[in-house]
Amino acid sequence: GAVVSQHPSRVICKSGTSVKIECRSLDFQATTMFWYRQFPKQSLMLMATSNEGSKATYEQGVEKDKFLINHASLTLSTLTVTSAHPEDSSFYICSARGSFWGNQPQHFGDGTRLSIL
Amino acid sequence: DAKTTQPTSMDCAEGRAANLPCNHSTISGNEYVYWYRQIHSQGPQYIIHGLKNNETNEMASLIITEDRKSSTLILPHATLRDTAVYYCLPQGAGGTSYGKLTFGQGTILTVHP
């Protein structure tokens, strides 16, 4: 099946640091990638959608200057949490889809647990 | 976006069939019904999806009612490793929704020995 790799799996860093998370589709070309955030005991919340070669579309309430998304190739998208603070601590999950249209499912990475001290 | 209603939690004995219902009465004609599950501290795993017809794969079966207002995910022989949160999600095929998924709270399925 389709494999999505997310790296790193866990990050612990100091407040004010910027953190980059990578999401790679290993065996298919991902036209569209999604970034989610999940707080403890809550469901996944979509943060943004990125299509290869174009700017990401952010959900309402998500700061685009805070969460920088780059989708420069069909197999790689990155999320950079800039100047992270303790309230940014969360479980960040990416997913990838092989096409913009149609009924292909999203395939998810295993998530990155971000802890800001 | 279509809203879904799922039981908060369900129990199932190991080896028995687990039947997880989902109500999606406001689903639109071009939205598929997708099922994912999330095992603790992992990313969601795709299970199955369908539009109108019942579907079966190596993981599960999906039964969709004729009016498409509800569906049931069936795990034929549940194992302890099937303990997870199960999400039922309508997903559009494109256009303004471009495949966005809106996760609800899902059903916590606990499989016990």
Contacts between the chains, C-beta under 8 A, distances in Angstrom:
chain1	res1	chain2	res2	distance
A	1	B	46	7.9
A	4	B	43	7.7
A	6	B	43	7.2
A	32	B	98	6.7
A	32	B	99	6.3
A	34	B	100	7.5
A	34	B	101	7.5
A	36	B	103	7.8
A	43	B	87	7.8
A	43	B	103	4.4
A	43	B	104	6.3
A	43	B	105	5.5
A	43	B	106	6.7
A	44	B	38	7.9
A	44	B	44	7.1
A	44	B	103	4.4
A	45	B	103	7.4
A	46	B	100	6.4
A	46	B	101	7.1
A	46	B	102	7.1
A	46	B	103	7.9
A	49	B	98	6.6
A	49	B	100	6.7
A	91	B	41	7.7
A	93	B	43	4.8
A	93	B	44	7.4
A	94	B	43	8.0
A	95	B	43	7.4
A	95	B	44	7.6
A	95	B	101	8.0
A	97	B	99	5.5
A	100	B	94	6.3
A	100	B	98	6.0
A	100	B	99	7.3
A	101	B	93	6.3
A	101	B	94	3.8
A	102	B	93	5.8
A	102	B	94	6.8
A	103	B	32	5.1
A	103	B	49	6.7
A	103	B	51	7.3
A	103	B	91	7.6
A	103	B	93	5.3
A	104	B	99	7.7
A	105	B	34	6.1
A	105	B	46	4.4
A	105	B	49	5.9
A	106	B	46	7.0
A	106	B	99	6.9
A	106	B	101	6.3
A	107	B	46	6.1
A	108	B	36	7.8
A	108	B	43	3.6
A	108	B	44	4.7
A	108	B	45	7.0
A	108	B	46	7.6
A	109	B	43	5.1
A	110	B	42	5.5
A	110	B	43	4.8
A	111	B	41	7.4
A	111	B	42	6.7
A	111	B	43	4.9
A	113	B	41	7.7
